[in-house]
Amino acid sequence: MHGFLAAVLFITAAFTASFVKMTQDVGGNFTPVVTVRSNKVLGVEAEAPQAILLVVNTGDQTIINSAIPIQAGDTVLSALSRAVVEAKIKIETKKYEFGTIVNQLGDKVGGTDGKYWLYSVNGQDANIGADQYKLEGGELISFRFATS
């Protein structure tokens, strides 16, 4: 949880407004829900570096939960790639006509038990490859190892 709070503090410094609330599922597990509005969205020139909140969950544990500064031209895949290098987590991708997908993060390989690496942006499942989604800053990117 400390990593999550540090990420929220970083994002709060970089953005005009951040809202965090905890939701509880039927099993009693709490999940942080982050809503971020960037200076860019509000029409104010951003002086602070732009960032995203990246969460990677294997189904067993959260292996990444941090604010990732983004650079011009960044995609979901390029930001994820920098984060996994820093965290020393193995990544494997596969390229298709529609774009590149994440096939492996850590020891979780796509196709195992009918599970694959899926990602969402601001709570909405993505329908394009991770290399195709251009980041603007302020997004919540969530990767989860789950059935599709």
FENPEVEN-V901010 format. One record per residue. N is the residue number from 1. RES is the residue in one small letter. D_LAST is the distance of its C-alpha to the last C-alpha in Angstrom with 1 decimal. Layout:
BEGIN
n = {N:N}
res = {RES:RES}
d_last = {D_LAST:D_LAST}
END
This chain:
BEGIN
n = {1:2:3:4:5:6:7:8:9:10:11:12:13:14:15:16:17:18:19:20:21:22:23:24:25:26:27:28:29:30:31:32:33:34:35:36:37:38:39:40:41:42:43:44:45:46:47:48:49:50:51:52:53:54:55:56:57:58:59:60:61:62:63:64:65:66:67:68:69:70:71:72:73:74:75:76:77:78:79:80:81:82:83:84:85:86:87:88:89:90:91:92:93:94:95:96:97:98:99:100:101:102:103:104:105:106:107:108:109:110:111:112:113:114:115:116:117:118:119:120:121:122:123:124:125:126:127:128:129:130:131:132:133:134:135:136:137:138:139:140:141:142:143:144:145:146:147:148}
res = {m:h:g:f:l:a:a:v:l:f:i:t:a:a:f:t:a:s:f:v:k:m:t:q:d:v:g:g:n:f:t:p:v:v:t:v:r:s:n:k:v:l:g:v:e:a:e:a:p:q:a:i:l:l:v:v:n:t:g:d:q:t:i:i:n:s:a:i:p:i:q:a:g:d:t:v:l:s:a:l:s:r:a:v:v:e:a:k:i:k:i:e:t:k:k:y:e:f:g:t:i:v:n:q:l:g:d:k:v:g:g:t:d:g:k:y:w:l:y:s:v:n:g:q:d:a:n:i:g:a:d:q:y:k:l:e:g:g:e:l:i:s:f:r:f:a:t:s}
d_last = {27.4:30.2:28.0:26.2:29.7:31.0:28.1:28.9:32.6:32.0:30.0:32.7:35.3:33.6:32.7:34.7:32.6:29.8:28.7:27.1:26.3:24.8:22.6:22.4:19.7:20.9:21.1:23.5:21.5:22.4:20.3:22.2:21.4:23.3:24.5:26.5:28.9:30.4:34.0:32.9:31.2:34.4:36.6:38.3:38.7:36.8:39.1:36.7:34.2:30.8:27.8:24.2:22.7:20.1:18.1:16.1:14.8:14.1:13.4:17.0:18.7:18.9:20.3:21.0:22.1:24.7:26.2:26.2:28.9:28.0:30.2:31.0:28.4:25.7:22.0:19.0:19.2:23.0:23.0:20.3:22.4:25.5:24.0:22.9:26.3:28.1:26.1:26.6:22.9:21.9:19.6:18.6:17.2:16.8:18.3:17.3:19.1:16.9:17.3:16.6:13.4:13.6:13.3:15.2:16.5:19.2:18.7:14.9:14.0:10.7:10.3:12.1:11.4:8.1:6.9:6.9:8.7:7.4:10.5:12.2:15.9:18.0:15.2:13.7:10.4:11.8:11.8:14.1:14.6:15.7:19.2:19.5:19.1:22.7:23.5:26.4:26.7:25.8:22.0:19.8:17.1:14.5:12.4:10.2:9.1:6.3:3.8:0.0}
END
